[in-house]
Amino acid sequence: MIRKTITLPEPMDDWIKSQVNSGRYGNDSEYLRELVRKDQERNELKSMIETSQKAFESGEYKSLETKEDVSAFIEGVWTRAKNASTDNN
């Protein structure tokens, strides 16, 4: 792992300490890693939504009438999201 030093205003440090003291996190680093993971997930979801919207706008998906249509749509979303995710890295 890489060690980082960050500077935070006191209210943010107090917040992190309260989260650790709540027992949900073992230490400051666990809390911050969780924040980064959530941000990564949020960005991935945003990318999936944007990619799906573009596919819809281009006419790739017009209607979802059957379970197969829905399954194919979801699979396509995941495939495009994975591709978008690797393209952005």
Stockholm file with secondary structure:
# STOCKHOLM 1.0

chainA/1-89         MIRKTITLPEPMDDWIKSQVNSGRYGNDSEYLRELVRKDQERNELKSMIETSQKAFESGEYKSLETKEDVSAFIEGVWTRAKNASTDNN
#=GR chainA/1-89 SS CCCCCCCCCHHHHHHHHHHHHTTSCSSHHHHHHHHHHHHHHHHHHHHHHHHHHHHHHTTSCCCCCSHHHHHHHHHHHHHHHHHHHHHHC
#=GC SS_cons        CCCCCCCCCHHHHHHHHHHHHTTSCSSHHHHHHHHHHHHHHHHHHHHHHHHHHHHHHTTSCCCCCSHHHHHHHHHHHHHHHHHHHHHHC
//
